Amino acid sequence: MAQGRPGDQALIVLAVLRHDQRLADMAGGNDVSASTVRRWVQEVVELLAARSPRLDREPKKVARSGGVMVLLDCTPIRTRRRTGKDNRKNYSGKSKVHGPLFLPLTDATAR
């Protein structure tokens, strides 16, 4: 049973986060419930988020120290739907829009 061993818990959480294993599969194979695995994953994500640098402060720190930073921001530009073979070429399933991606490169001061 993995419930009492932190190493096993960490391995289950890594399998879920890194390899996209289903919660039910990991729970059944390790003799715990899916809700327990979900709770473990949420706890680890909260711990990692607390340790990560804040994205609104890091570019300013890099700019003050004289470093160079490149920020990438892909934004789909909405266009009309194409016809024929090119129909799906510029379709973003995430944004559910047709159009090419606009990829600006900026520094920490947005230039």
C-alpha positions in Angstrom: 0.0 0.0 0.0 1.4 3.4 -1.1 -0.4 5.5 1.4 2.2 5.3 4.2 5.3 5.6 2.0 6.3 9.1 0.8 8.5 7.7 -1.9 5.7 5.8 -3.5 3.4 8.9 -3.2 6.0 11.0 -5.0 6.4 8.3 -7.7 2.6 8.2 -8.3 2.4 12.0 -8.5 5.3 12.2 -10.9 3.6 9.6 -13.1 0.4 11.6 -13.2 2.1 15.0 -13.8 5.0 14.0 -16.1 3.6 11.1 -18.1 -0.1 12.1 -17.9 -1.2 8.8 -16.4 -4.9 8.7 -15.5 -5.8 9.1 -11.8 -7.9 6.0 -11.8 -5.2 3.8 -13.3 -2.6 5.0 -10.8 -5.0 4.6 -7.9 -6.1 1.0 -8.9 -2.5 -0.1 -9.4 -1.4 1.2 -6.1 -4.3 0.2 -3.9 -5.5 3.8 -3.1 -8.6 5.7 -4.2 -8.6 8.1 -7.2 -9.5 11.0 -4.9 -6.4 10.3 -2.7 -4.2 10.5 -5.8 -6.0 13.7 -6.9 -5.3 15.2 -3.4 -1.6 14.2 -3.6 -1.3 15.8 -7.0 -3.0 19.0 -5.8 -0.7 19.2 -2.8 2.4 18.8 -4.9 1.2 21.5 -7.4 0.6 23.9 -4.6 4.1 23.2 -3.1 5.7 23.8 -6.5 3.8 27.0 -7.1 4.8 28.4 -3.7 8.5 27.8 -4.6 8.4 29.2 -8.1 9.4 32.8 -8.8 6.7 35.2 -9.6 6.4 36.0 -13.3 5.5 39.6 -12.7 8.8 40.2 -10.8 11.4 38.1 -12.6 11.7 40.2 -15.8 12.3 43.3 -13.8 15.0 41.6 -11.7 16.8 40.5 -14.9 16.5 44.0 -16.5 17.9 45.6 -13.4 20.9 43.3 -13.3 21.7 44.1 -17.0 20.6 40.8 -18.3 18.8 40.1 -21.5 15.5 38.3 -21.6 13.3 37.3 -24.5 9.6 36.9 -24.0 7.5 34.9 -26.4 3.8 35.4 -26.8 1.9 33.4 -29.4 -1.5 34.9 -30.2 -3.6 33.6 -33.0 -4.8 36.2 -35.4 -8.4 35.5 -36.4 -9.0 35.0 -40.1 -11.7 33.5 -42.2 -11.8 29.7 -42.7 -9.9 28.4 -45.6 -11.3 26.0 -48.2 -10.0 22.7 -49.5 -6.8 21.1 -48.2 -5.7 24.2 -46.4 -8.7 24.2 -44.2 -7.1 22.9 -41.0 -3.5 24.1 -41.6 -3.9 27.3 -39.5 -6.5 26.1 -37.0 -5.9 26.5 -33.3 -7.7 23.8 -31.4 -6.9 25.5 -28.1 -8.4 28.9 -29.1 -10.9 27.4 -31.5 -10.1 29.9 -34.2 -8.6 29.9 -37.8 -5.5 32.0 -38.5 -1.8 32.1 -38.2 0.0 32.6 -34.9 1.5 36.1 -34.2 4.8 35.6 -32.4 6.3 38.8 -31.1 9.8 38.7 -29.5 10.2 41.4 -26.8 12.6 42.2 -24.0 11.7 42.8 -20.4 10.7 46.4 -21.2 8.3 45.2 -23.9 10.4 46.6 -26.8 
